[in-house]
Amino acid sequence: MVAFENPGPTITEKDLARLEQVVARPLPDTYRRFLLVNNGGIPCQNVVVEIEGLVGTPTDLQVLFGINRLIESSDLFWNIQVMSDRLAGKALLPIGCDSTGCLFCLSLSDDHYGVILFWDWNFGDLEGKLYPVARDFTAFLNKLRSVD
């Protein structure tokens, strides 16, 4: 599994409860554990992930967002706020991005709870630009491949 560096500050269950209140859904256990241990971060090596149907696949993973991270664009709450209009009613939590700014999202919907999706938002609206990546957060981490 890929290791991460530059973790965010230590967080608590209280911080996760605040995030769950904002998204109005519980977070999947594996993602919660990742946040408690790492609170986001940058892969220690250059990594890519294959995304079926995405033109130009694979894409890289630049950063996984966390809570109260020093770099604003790497903060979960900042991303929720900035993307709120585009994500309204979609039950998606932006959890990371590639080097072009496209987002990896965690589905919190009843139908696809826990699934990791890639949102290629550079080309317009959300509809038709979501690509399934992995069945859950652990499977997503396992799909990451080093290119070094």
C-alpha positions as CSV (number, residue, x, y, z in Angstrom):
1,M,0.0,0.0,0.0
2,V,1.2,3.5,-0.7
3,A,2.6,5.5,2.2
4,F,1.7,9.2,2.7
5,E,3.8,12.1,3.9
6,N,3.0,15.6,5.1
7,P,0.0,14.5,7.2
8,G,-2.4,17.1,8.5
9,P,-2.6,18.0,12.2
10,T,-3.8,15.3,14.6
11,I,-7.6,15.2,14.7
12,T,-10.1,13.6,17.1
13,E,-13.5,12.0,16.9
14,K,-14.9,15.4,17.6
15,D,-13.4,16.7,14.4
16,L,-14.9,13.8,12.5
17,A,-18.3,14.3,14.1
18,R,-18.2,18.0,12.8
19,L,-17.4,16.7,9.3
20,E,-20.2,14.2,9.5
21,Q,-22.5,16.9,10.6
22,V,-21.6,19.1,7.6
23,V,-22.0,16.3,5.1
24,A,-25.1,15.0,7.0
25,R,-23.9,11.4,6.6
26,P,-21.6,9.0,8.5
27,L,-18.2,8.4,7.0
28,P,-17.2,4.8,6.1
29,D,-15.0,3.3,8.8
30,T,-12.0,2.8,6.6
31,Y,-12.0,6.4,5.6
32,R,-12.5,7.6,9.2
33,R,-9.5,5.5,10.3
34,F,-7.4,7.0,7.5
35,L,-8.3,10.5,8.7
36,L,-7.6,9.7,12.3
37,V,-4.1,8.2,11.5
38,N,-3.0,10.4,8.6
39,N,-5.5,13.3,8.2
40,G,-4.8,13.4,4.5
41,G,-1.4,13.7,2.9
42,I,0.7,13.5,-0.2
43,P,1.9,10.1,-1.5
44,C,5.6,9.5,-0.7
45,Q,6.1,8.6,-4.3
46,N,4.5,9.6,-7.6
47,V,1.4,7.4,-8.0
48,V,-1.3,6.8,-10.6
49,V,-4.6,5.0,-10.8
50,E,-6.3,3.5,-13.8
51,I,-9.8,4.8,-14.3
52,E,-12.0,2.9,-16.7
53,G,-13.6,5.1,-19.4
54,L,-11.5,8.2,-18.6
55,V,-9.7,9.5,-21.6
56,G,-6.0,9.8,-20.8
57,T,-6.0,7.3,-18.0
58,P,-4.2,6.7,-15.8
59,T,-4.3,9.9,-13.7
60,D,-2.2,10.8,-10.7
61,L,-3.1,11.4,-7.1
62,Q,-1.6,14.7,-6.0
63,V,-3.1,14.9,-2.4
64,L,-5.7,13.4,-0.2
65,F,-7.5,16.2,1.7
66,G,-7.7,16.4,5.5
67,I,-9.1,18.5,8.3
68,N,-7.5,21.8,9.2
69,R,-4.6,21.4,6.8
70,L,-2.2,24.3,6.3
71,I,-2.7,24.5,2.6
72,E,-6.3,25.7,2.2
73,S,-6.9,23.8,-1.1
74,S,-6.0,20.5,0.7
75,D,-8.6,21.0,3.4
76,L,-11.9,19.0,3.4
77,F,-14.0,21.8,4.6
78,W,-12.6,24.3,2.1
79,N,-13.3,21.8,-0.7
80,I,-16.8,21.2,0.5
81,Q,-17.5,24.9,0.6
82,V,-15.9,25.7,-2.8
83,M,-17.7,22.8,-4.5
84,S,-21.0,23.2,-2.7
85,D,-23.0,24.6,-5.7
86,R,-21.7,21.8,-8.0
87,L,-22.1,19.0,-5.5
88,A,-25.5,20.1,-4.1
89,G,-27.8,17.1,-3.7
90,K,-25.1,14.7,-5.0
91,A,-24.0,13.1,-1.6
92,L,-20.4,13.3,-2.7
93,L,-17.4,14.3,-0.5
94,P,-14.3,15.5,-2.3
95,I,-11.4,13.7,-0.7
96,G,-8.5,14.3,-3.0
97,C,-7.3,15.6,-6.4
98,D,-5.0,14.9,-9.3
99,S,-2.5,17.4,-10.7
100,T,-5.1,19.0,-12.9
101,G,-7.5,19.7,-10.0
102,C,-10.0,17.0,-10.9
103,L,-11.5,15.4,-7.8
104,F,-11.6,12.0,-6.2
105,C,-14.9,11.8,-4.3
106,L,-16.3,9.5,-1.7
107,S,-20.0,8.6,-2.4
108,L,-22.2,8.9,0.7
109,S,-25.4,8.0,-1.2
110,D,-27.5,5.1,-0.1
111,D,-27.0,3.4,-3.5
112,H,-23.2,3.8,-3.8
113,Y,-22.1,4.3,-0.2
114,G,-18.4,4.2,0.2
115,V,-17.6,4.0,-3.5
116,I,-14.7,6.2,-4.7
117,L,-15.5,8.2,-7.9
118,F,-13.3,10.4,-10.1
119,W,-15.0,13.7,-11.1
120,D,-13.5,15.2,-14.3
121,W,-15.1,18.6,-13.7
122,N,-12.9,20.5,-16.2
123,F,-15.4,19.7,-18.9
124,G,-18.6,21.1,-17.4
125,D,-21.4,19.8,-15.2
126,L,-21.2,16.9,-12.8
127,E,-23.6,14.8,-14.9
128,G,-21.7,12.3,-17.2
129,K,-18.3,13.2,-15.8
130,L,-18.2,10.8,-12.9
131,Y,-16.1,7.7,-13.3
132,P,-16.0,4.8,-10.8
133,V,-12.6,4.1,-9.4
134,A,-12.9,1.6,-6.5
135,R,-15.6,-0.1,-4.4
136,D,-14.3,1.5,-1.2
137,F,-11.4,3.6,0.2
138,T,-9.2,0.6,0.9
139,A,-9.6,-0.7,-2.6
140,F,-8.8,2.8,-3.9
141,L,-5.5,2.9,-1.9
142,N,-4.7,-0.6,-3.2
143,K,-5.2,0.5,-6.8
144,L,-2.6,3.2,-6.6
145,R,0.6,2.3,-8.5
146,S,4.0,3.9,-8.2
147,V,5.5,5.4,-11.3
148,D,9.0,6.0,-9.9
